[in-house]
Amino acid sequence: MSSPTSGGRDRLPRPFYAVWASVTVSGIGDGMRLVALPLLTAGLTDDARQVTLVALAGQLPWLLLSLASGALSDRFERRRILCLVDVARAAVMAGLALLTFVDGLSIPVLAGVAFLLGCGQTLFNGAWSGIVPAVVPPEGLTRANARLQVSPLLAGPMLGTPVGAVLFAVTPVLPLTVDAVSYACSAGLILLVAGSTRARPEEGVPIRRSLRADVLQGLIWLWRHRLLRELCAVAAMGNLVVVGLMSVLVLYARRTLGLEGPGYAVLMVAYAVGGIVGVPLAPLLEARIGARRVLRIGMPATALLCAGIGSARSVLVAAVLIAVYGAVGLAWNVTAVSLRQSEVPEGLLGRVSMSFQMTNMCAGALGTLLAGLAYQGIGPRAPFLAGAVLLCLCGVCFRRPRAGAPAEAAAAVPTYR
C-alpha cells in the first residue's frame, strides 16, 4: 500500500491523483460516446429490439470474461493491464470513427464495436477494482471512491455528453474521434502511477495454481461472505432495472417526451447533476447513519423515483426525477463499492470484485433484453413501472444484512490445482 506523500491530513496518496486524472480524461470521451452510440443506432433503426441488441452486445463480455479478468488482475501488474486496454480501446474507437466517415455503419457493426468495447471495459474494471485499494489506505477509500465517481460525471454527462451532442450534429465522426484520443491520453496518465500495483497474497488465502483455481477461489469466497453475497444479489436486481431502462431511454425520450439528440443529452446531464450532488454525500451519510443503512434506504427511494420517471408527462418533471435518481443511485454505489473493498483481502480483491460485477452485469444484460421486449410489446412506460416493482422487492430483501466473516471465508476455500 502506498503511503501518503502529502503533508495534508486529508490528502490522498500521490499515485491516486494519476488514476483520478486518467478516469477524468477518459470520462470526457465516454460522455461523447454515451450520446453518440445510441444516436447512431437510433438513426439506423426505430426497432427497440435492435437498439437493445447493440446495448446487449456491450454487456455480453461481462458474462464471458469477468471471472477471468479478475483472476488476471490478481496475478499481473494492474497498471500495465489498464494501459494496454486503453490503447486497444483507442484503436477501436478510431476504427469506428473511420467507418462512420465512409458511411460503413450497420447494426451488426455497431454491435461488434459495442462488444469489443465491452471486452475492454471488463478487463479494465478487473484491474481498476484492485488498483484503488493498492494506492489508497483503508481510511481513505470512501473519499477516493467518491472522487472517482463524481469525476466521470463532471467530465462525461456534464461536459462530454452535451458537447458530444453538439459535435454529433456537426458530424458524427467528431465525438468518436475525441473518445479515441481520450483513451490514448488515459493510457499515458496511468503510466504515471508510481510503485507496484500487483496484488500481494493475504495470509490465510490459499496458494494460487491454475486460472480455474483462482476463479473458483473468488466465487467461493464471495458465496461464503453473507453480507457481500446479499449485497451482490440486491445490486444485481438493481442493475437489471437501471441498465434496462438506460437501454430504452433514447427511444423513450424521442417518442414519449418528444426530445431529439440535444434533448436526450439534457436527460443525461440531469442524471449527472444529481450524481454530483449525491456522490459527495456518500461519505457524510456513511459516517452519520452507517453504510448498511444507506444501502437499505436507497433501494425503496430509487423505486419511487423510477415509477415517477415512467409516469412523467413533461420533460421538466422527467429531468428533475432523473436528477434525484442520479443522486440516490450514485450515493448508493459509492457506499457499496467502498464496503466491498474494505471487506475483501487484497489478494482476492480482483477476483471477488469481478465475481460481484459479473453477476451485476449479467443481470443488466437480462434487463436490457426484458426492457426492449416490454417497450416494444407493452408500451414505453412499462419498463419503468415494472422496474419500480423490482426495486421495491430489492429493498425488502436487503432489510437486515449481517456481516460475514472474511477471514473464515477465505481460510475455508480449498486449494485447487
C-alpha positions in Angstrom: 0.0 0.0 0.0 1.4 3.3 -1.0 1.9 5.9 1.7 0.7 9.4 1.5 3.2 11.8 0.2 1.5 15.0 1.2 1.6 16.8 4.4 -2.2 17.5 4.3 -4.1 15.4 6.8 -6.9 14.6 4.3 -4.8 14.5 1.2 -4.8 11.1 -0.6 -1.6 9.5 -1.8 0.0 10.9 -4.9 -0.5 7.8 -7.1 -4.2 8.2 -6.7 -4.2 11.5 -8.5 -2.7 9.9 -11.6 -5.6 7.4 -11.5 -8.1 10.1 -10.9 -6.8 12.2 -13.8 -6.9 9.1 -16.1 -10.5 8.4 -15.2 -11.5 12.1 -15.7 -9.8 12.4 -19.1 -11.3 9.2 -20.5 -14.7 10.3 -19.0 -14.9 13.2 -21.4 -14.7 10.8 -24.3 -17.0 8.3 -22.7 -19.6 11.1 -22.3 -19.4 11.8 -26.0 -19.8 8.1 -26.9 -22.6 7.8 -24.4 -24.7 10.1 -26.6 -23.2 9.3 -30.0 -23.6 5.5 -30.0 -27.3 5.4 -29.1 -28.0 8.2 -31.7 -26.1 6.3 -34.3 -28.1 3.2 -33.5 -31.4 5.1 -33.4 -30.5 6.7 -36.8 -30.3 3.2 -38.4 -33.5 1.7 -36.9 -36.6 2.5 -34.9 -37.0 -1.1 -33.7 -36.4 -1.2 -29.9 -35.3 -4.8 -30.2 -32.4 -3.8 -32.5 -31.5 -0.8 -30.3 -31.3 -3.0 -27.2 -29.3 -5.6 -29.2 -26.4 -3.2 -29.6 -26.6 -2.4 -25.8 -26.7 -6.2 -25.1 -23.6 -6.8 -27.2 -21.7 -4.4 -25.0 -22.8 -6.3 -21.9 -22.1 -9.8 -23.1 -18.4 -9.7 -22.3 -19.2 -9.4 -18.7 -20.6 -12.9 -18.9 -17.7 -14.3 -20.8 -14.7 -12.5 -19.3 -15.5 -11.2 -15.9 -14.1 -14.0 -13.8 -11.0 -14.4 -15.9 -10.3 -10.7 -15.8 -10.5 -10.7 -12.0 -8.0 -13.6 -11.8 -5.6 -11.9 -14.3 -5.8 -8.7 -12.2 -4.7 -10.6 -9.1 -1.8 -12.2 -11.0 -0.3 -9.4 -13.0 0.6 -5.7 -12.7 -2.7 -3.8 -12.7 -1.2 -0.6 -14.1 0.0 -2.5 -17.2 -3.4 -4.1 -17.8 -5.1 -0.7 -17.6 -2.6 0.9 -20.1 -2.9 -1.9 -22.7 -6.7 -1.9 -22.5 -6.9 1.9 -23.0 -4.6 1.6 -26.1 -6.8 -1.1 -27.6 -10.0 0.9 -26.9 -8.4 3.9 -28.6 -7.8 1.8 -31.7 -11.4 0.5 -31.7 -12.9 4.0 -31.4 -10.6 5.3 -34.2 -11.9 2.4 -36.4 -15.5 3.3 -35.6 -14.8 6.9 -36.5 -13.4 5.8 -39.8 -16.3 3.6 -40.6 -18.7 6.4 -39.8 -16.8 8.8 -42.1 -17.0 6.3 -45.0 -20.7 5.5 -44.3 -20.0 1.9 -43.4 -22.2 1.6 -40.4 -24.8 -1.1 -39.8 -26.5 -2.6 -36.7 -24.0 -5.6 -36.8 -21.1 -3.2 -37.0 -22.3 -1.2 -34.0 -23.0 -4.4 -32.1 -19.5 -5.6 -32.8 -17.9 -2.3 -31.7 -20.1 -2.4 -28.5 -18.9 -6.0 -27.9 -15.2 -5.1 -28.3 -15.6 -2.0 -26.0 -17.4 -4.2 -23.5 -14.4 -6.7 -23.5 -12.1 -3.8 -22.9 -14.3 -2.4 -20.1 -14.4 -5.8 -18.4 -10.6 -6.2 -18.4 -10.2 -2.6 -17.3 -12.6 -2.9 -14.4 -10.9 -6.1 -13.2 -7.7 -4.2 -12.8 -9.3 -0.9 -11.7 -11.2 -2.6 -8.9 -7.8 -3.6 -7.3 -5.7 -0.6 -8.1 -7.6 1.9 -5.8 -7.0 -0.1 -2.6 -3.4 -0.6 -3.7 -2.7 3.1 -3.7 -5.1 4.4 -1.1 -5.2 3.4 2.6 -8.4 1.9 4.0 -9.4 5.1 5.8 -9.4 7.0 2.5 -11.3 4.5 0.4 -14.7 6.2 0.7 -13.3 9.6 -0.2 -11.3 8.2 -3.1 -14.2 6.3 -4.5 -16.4 9.4 -4.1 -14.0 11.4 -6.2 -13.7 8.6 -8.8 -17.5 8.5 -9.1 -18.0 12.3 -9.4 -15.2 13.0 -11.8 -16.6 10.9 -14.7 -20.0 12.6 -14.1 -18.4 16.1 -14.4 -16.3 15.0 -17.4 -18.8 12.7 -19.0 -22.5 13.6 -18.8 -21.9 17.2 -17.7 -19.2 18.0 -20.3 -18.7 15.2 -22.7 -22.4 14.4 -23.4 -23.7 17.9 -24.2 -20.6 18.7 -26.2 -20.8 15.3 -27.9 -24.4 16.1 -28.9 -23.4 19.4 -30.5 -20.4 17.7 -32.2 -22.7 14.9 -33.4 -25.0 17.5 -35.0 -21.9 18.8 -36.9 -20.7 15.4 -37.9 -21.0 12.0 -36.0 -17.2 11.5 -36.6 -16.1 14.2 -34.1 -17.3 12.7 -30.8 -16.0 9.3 -31.8 -12.6 10.7 -32.6 -12.4 12.6 -29.3 -13.2 9.4 -27.5 -10.3 7.7 -29.2 -8.0 10.5 -28.2 -9.2 10.4 -24.6 -8.4 6.7 -24.3 -4.9 7.3 -25.6 -4.4 10.1 -23.0 -5.8 7.9 -20.3 -3.2 5.3 -21.1 -0.4 7.8 -20.7 -1.7 9.0 -17.4 -1.9 5.5 -16.0 1.8 5.1 -16.6 2.5 7.9 -14.1 1.2 5.7 -11.2 4.3 5.0 -9.2 5.1 1.9 -7.2 3.8 -1.7 -7.6 0.1 -2.3 -8.2 0.5 -6.1 -8.2 -1.7 -7.8 -5.6 0.0 -9.2 -2.5 -1.3 -12.5 -1.3 -3.1 -12.3 2.1 -2.3 -14.6 5.0 -4.8 -17.5 5.0 -5.6 -17.2 1.3 -4.8 -20.5 -0.5 -1.8 -20.6 -2.8 -3.0 -20.0 -6.4 -2.5 -22.7 -9.0 -4.4 -22.6 -12.3 -6.5 -19.8 -13.6 -9.6 -22.0 -13.0 -8.5 -22.4 -9.3 -8.1 -18.6 -9.0 -11.6 -18.0 -10.4 -13.1 -20.7 -8.1 -11.5 -19.2 -5.0 -13.1 -15.8 -5.7 -16.5 -17.3 -6.3 -16.4 -19.4 -3.2 -15.2 -16.6 -1.0 -18.0 -14.3 -2.2 -20.6 -17.0 -1.7 -19.5 -17.7 1.9 -19.5 -14.0 2.9 -23.1 -13.3 3.9 -23.0 -9.5 3.7 -21.4 -9.3 0.3 -23.5 -12.2 -1.0 -26.7 -10.4 -0.1 -25.3 -7.1 -1.4 -24.4 -8.8 -4.7 -27.9 -10.2 -5.1 -29.6 -6.8 -4.4 -27.2 -4.9 -6.6 -27.8 -7.4 -9.4 -31.5 -6.8 -9.3 -30.9 -3.0 -9.2 -28.6 -3.3 -12.2 -31.2 -5.3 -14.1 -33.6 -2.4 -13.7 -31.1 0.5 -14.3 -29.3 -0.9 -17.3 -32.6 -2.0 -18.9 -34.1 1.5 -18.5 -31.0 3.2 -19.9 -31.1 1.0 -23.0 -34.5 2.3 -24.0 -34.2 5.8 -22.6 -33.2 7.2 -26.0 -36.4 5.9 -27.5 -38.5 7.0 -24.5 -37.0 10.5 -24.9 -37.8 10.7 -28.6 -41.2 9.0 -28.7 -42.8 9.9 -25.4 -41.1 13.2 -24.4 -40.6 14.4 -27.9 -36.8 15.0 -27.5 -34.2 14.7 -30.2 -30.4 14.4 -29.8 -29.7 17.6 -27.8 -32.9 16.9 -25.7 -31.7 13.4 -24.9 -28.4 14.8 -23.8 -30.4 17.1 -21.4 -31.7 14.0 -19.6 -28.1 12.6 -19.3 -26.9 15.9 -17.9 -29.8 15.9 -15.4 -28.6 12.5 -14.2 -25.0 13.8 -13.9 -26.1 16.9 -11.9 -27.9 14.6 -9.4 -24.8 12.4 -9.2 -22.6 15.3 -8.5 -24.8 16.2 -5.5 -25.2 12.6 -4.3 -21.7 11.3 -4.6 -20.0 13.7 -2.2 -22.9 13.0 0.3 -21.9 9.3 0.4 -19.1 9.7 3.0 -21.2 12.0 5.1 -24.2 9.7 5.1 -22.0 6.7 5.8 -20.4 8.5 8.8 -23.8 9.6 10.2 -26.1 6.6 9.7 -23.7 3.8 8.7 -23.1 2.1 5.3 -25.7 -0.6 5.7 -28.5 1.8 6.5 -27.6 3.9 3.5 -27.8 0.8 1.3 -31.2 -0.3 2.8 -32.8 3.1 2.4 -31.5 3.6 -1.2 -33.5 0.8 -2.9 -37.1 1.9 -2.0 -36.1 5.5 -2.7 -35.0 4.6 -6.3 -38.2 2.5 -6.7 -40.3 5.6 -6.1 -38.2 7.7 -8.5 -38.3 5.0 -11.2 -42.1 4.9 -11.0 -42.2 8.7 -11.2 -40.0 8.9 -14.3 -42.1 6.3 -16.1 -45.3 8.3 -15.2 -43.8 11.7 -16.1 -45.7 13.6 -18.9 -43.3 16.6 -19.2 -39.6 17.0 -19.9 -39.1 19.1 -16.8 -40.6 16.5 -14.4 -38.7 13.7 -16.0 -35.4 15.6 -15.8 -35.9 16.5 -12.1 -36.7 12.9 -11.2 -33.8 11.6 -13.2 -31.5 14.1 -11.3 -32.8 12.9 -7.9 -32.4 9.3 -9.1 -28.8 10.1 -10.0 -28.1 11.5 -6.6 -29.6 8.5 -4.7 -28.1 5.9 -7.1 -24.6 7.2 -7.1 -24.5 7.6 -3.3 -25.6 4.0 -3.0 -23.0 2.9 -5.5 -20.1 4.7 -3.7 -21.1 3.2 -0.4 -21.4 -0.3 -1.9 -18.1 -0.2 -3.6 -16.3 1.1 -0.5 -17.9 -1.5 1.7 -16.8 -4.3 -0.7 -13.3 -3.0 -0.9 -13.0 -2.8 2.9 -14.3 -6.4 3.4 -12.2 -8.3 0.8 -8.5 -9.2 1.3 -6.2 -7.6 -1.2 -5.0 -10.9 -2.7 -8.6 -11.8 -3.6 -9.9 -8.3 -4.4 -9.8 -8.6 -8.2 -11.5 -12.0 -8.3 -14.2 -11.2 -5.8 -14.9 -7.8 -7.3 -15.3 -9.3 -10.8 -17.4 -12.1 -9.5 -19.6 -9.4 -8.0 -19.6 -7.3 -11.1 -20.2 -10.3 -13.4 -23.4 -11.1 -11.5 -24.4 -7.4 -11.8 -23.7 -7.1 -15.5 -25.3 -10.4 -16.4 -28.4 -9.1 -14.6 -28.0 -5.9 -16.6 -27.9 -7.8 -19.9 -31.1 -9.6 -18.9 -32.6 -6.2 -18.0 -31.7 -4.8 -21.4 -33.4 -7.7 -23.2 -36.5 -7.5 -21.0 -36.8 -3.8 -21.3 -36.6 -3.9 -25.1 -39.3 -6.6 -25.2 -41.5 -4.7 -22.7 -41.1 -1.4 -24.5 -41.9 -2.9 -27.9 -44.7 -5.3 -26.7 -46.5 -3.4 -23.9 -45.6 0.3 -24.2 -42.9 2.9 -23.5 -43.8 3.3 -19.8 -43.9 -0.4 -19.0 -40.1 -0.9 -18.3 -40.1 2.0 -15.8 -43.1 0.8 -13.8 -42.0 -2.9 -13.8 -38.6 -1.7 -12.7 -40.1 0.2 -9.7 -41.8 -3.0 -8.5 -38.5 -5.0 -8.7 -36.6 -2.2 -6.8 -39.2 -2.4 -4.0 -38.6 -6.1 -3.7 -34.8 -5.4 -3.5 -35.4 -3.1 -0.6 -37.4 -5.8 1.3 -34.7 -8.4 0.7 -31.9 -6.2 2.0 -33.6 -5.1 5.2 -31.2 -6.5 7.8 -28.0 -7.8 6.3 -25.5 -9.3 8.8 -21.7 -9.0 8.4 -19.9 -12.0 7.2 -16.6 -13.4 8.5 -14.0 -12.5 5.8 -11.1 -14.3 7.4 -13.0 -17.5 7.9 -14.5 -17.4 4.4 -11.0 -17.0 2.9 -9.5 -19.7 5.0 -12.3 -22.1 4.2 -11.5 -22.0 0.5 -9.7 -25.2 -0.5 -6.6 -25.2 -2.6 -7.1 -26.2 -6.3 -4.6 -27.2 -8.9 
